[in-house]
Amino acid sequence: MTVEDRIDIYLKRSFLHFKKRRLQINAERVKYEDKEILSENAKAIRYGIMQIYVNGIKTNRIYEIEIEDENSKKLRISFQSVRMFGKNKDMEETYFSIIEALWESVTYKLFKKNLDALYEGKSVKLASVEISPSGLKMSVRRWFKKEEHFVEWKDLRKSVGEGYLNIQSSVNKKVKLSLQLQKQWNAVVLSAILDYLWEEGRAYQLDEMHRRF
C-alpha cells in the first residue's frame, strides 16, 4: 500500500522559468523532480524566506527549502513569489503548506530524535549550538577569535524574527547568537526544541532529572 502524498504540486522557480517541477511529500519521503530523500535517512533541514528590495522598496520573496540525508545527498526547493497572472499571497500559502507537510515528513522526526537524546542524558549538536540537559554551549566570535560559553536554562533568552533565531544570555549581553533559519542547518529544529522545553518548565525538569544521577 502506498502512502498518500500530503503535497503533490508543480512549481516554477519564477515567471522567467517555463519548466514546471513536481514536488511530492508524504510521511515516508520527499521527492522533487528526479531527486528523492527518505524521511528515515534525513539528517538536516533548513528553510526560510528572503525578502528582496529594489531601491528600498519590497519586491518579491524567495522561498528556499533544503534537506540533506545521511549520505550528504541534498534536495533543494526554491521558488519566488512574483508571478504573472498570479497572486503573491497564493505563493505564500503554497510555501507554508510545504513547510507543514515537511514537519510530518522530516522536521518532527529530527525534533524527536534529538529531544529523545537529551532525555537520555546526551548532548546534541544543532546548527552551531550544543544542547545538553543543563543548557546550551555556543561559540561567540569576539574580535579575531571564538569563545565558548555555556548558558544555563535559567539565564537563556530566545526569540525568532526576520528569519533569525536569536539566543542570548541574560547575565552576559555579549554572549549571543543570531542563526539564519534559511542558511543554518537544523536551526529550525533547534528552535522547535527550545520552544518545547520552554513550555511548562520542561527545561528545568530535564536539568533536575539528570542532576540526580
Residue pairs with C-beta under 8 A, 6 or more apart in sequence:
3 26
3 27
3 28
4 26
5 24
5 25
5 26
6 25
6 26
6 27
6 100
6 101
6 104
6 105
7 23
7 24
7 25
7 26
7 97
7 98
7 101
8 22
8 23
8 24
9 22
9 23
9 94
10 20
10 21
10 22
10 23
11 20
11 21
11 22
11 23
11 77
11 79
11 94
12 18
12 19
12 20
12 21
12 79
13 21
13 78
13 79
13 80
14 79
14 80
14 82
15 80
15 82
15 83
15 84
21 32
21 33
22 31
22 32
22 33
23 30
23 31
23 32
23 77
23 98
24 30
24 31
24 32
25 31
25 98
25 101
25 102
25 105
26 101
26 105
27 39
27 104
27 105
28 38
28 39
28 40
28 105
29 36
29 37
29 38
29 39
29 105
30 36
30 37
30 39
30 42
30 67
30 75
30 102
30 105
30 106
31 37
32 75
32 76
32 77
35 73
35 75
36 75
37 67
37 68
37 69
37 73
37 75
37 106
38 69
39 105
39 106
39 109
40 109
41 69
41 70
41 71
42 67
42 68
42 69
42 70
42 106
42 109
42 110
43 68
43 69
43 70
43 110
44 67
44 68
44 110
44 185
44 186
45 65
45 66
45 67
45 68
45 102
45 106
45 107
45 110
45 185
45 186
45 188
45 189
46 65
46 66
46 181
46 182
46 183
46 184
46 185
46 186
46 187
46 188
47 63
47 64
47 65
47 66
47 99
47 102
47 181
47 182
47 188
48 64
48 163
48 180
48 181
48 182
48 183
49 61
49 62
49 63
49 64
49 95
49 163
49 182
50 61
50 62
50 64
50 163
50 182
51 58
51 61
52 58
52 59
52 60
52 61
52 62
53 59
59 82
60 80
60 81
60 82
60 88
61 80
61 81
61 88
61 91
61 92
62 78
62 79
62 80
62 81
63 77
63 78
63 79
63 80
63 81
63 91
63 95
64 76
64 77
64 78
64 182
65 76
65 77
65 78
65 98
65 99
65 102
66 74
66 75
66 76
66 77
67 74
67 75
67 102
67 106
68 74
68 75
68 185
77 98
79 91
79 95
80 91
81 88
81 91
81 92
82 88
83 90
83 91
107 188
107 189
107 192
110 186
110 189
111 189
111 192
111 193
111 196
114 124
114 126
114 131
114 189
114 193
115 193
115 196
117 123
117 124
118 124
118 131
118 132
118 133
118 193
118 206
119 133
119 206
119 209
121 133
121 210
121 213
123 130
123 131
123 132
123 137
124 130
124 131
125 131
126 186
126 187
126 189
126 190
126 193
127 165
127 179
127 184
127 185
127 186
127 187
127 190
128 138
128 139
128 177
128 179
128 184
129 136
129 137
129 138
129 167
129 177
129 179
129 190
130 136
130 137
130 138
131 137
131 190
131 193
133 206
133 207
133 209
133 210
134 152
134 153
134 207
134 210
134 211
135 150
135 151
135 152
135 153
135 155
135 156
135 207
136 150
136 151
136 156
136 167
137 148
137 149
137 150
137 151
138 148
138 149
138 151
138 167
138 175
138 177
139 146
139 147
139 148
139 149
140 146
140 147
140 149
140 174
140 175
140 176
140 177
141 147
142 174
149 169
149 172
149 175
151 167
151 169
151 171
151 175
152 207
153 197
153 203
153 204
153 207
154 204
155 169
155 170
155 171
156 167
156 168
156 169
156 170
157 167
157 168
157 169
157 170
158 165
158 166
158 167
158 168
158 191
158 194
158 198
159 165
159 166
160 166
160 181
160 191
163 180
163 181
163 182
164 178
164 179
164 180
164 181
165 178
165 179
165 181
165 184
165 187
165 188
165 190
165 191
166 176
166 177
166 178
166 179
167 176
167 177
167 179
167 194
168 175
168 176
168 177
169 175
169 176
179 187
179 190
180 187
181 187
181 188
181 191
196 202
197 203
197 206
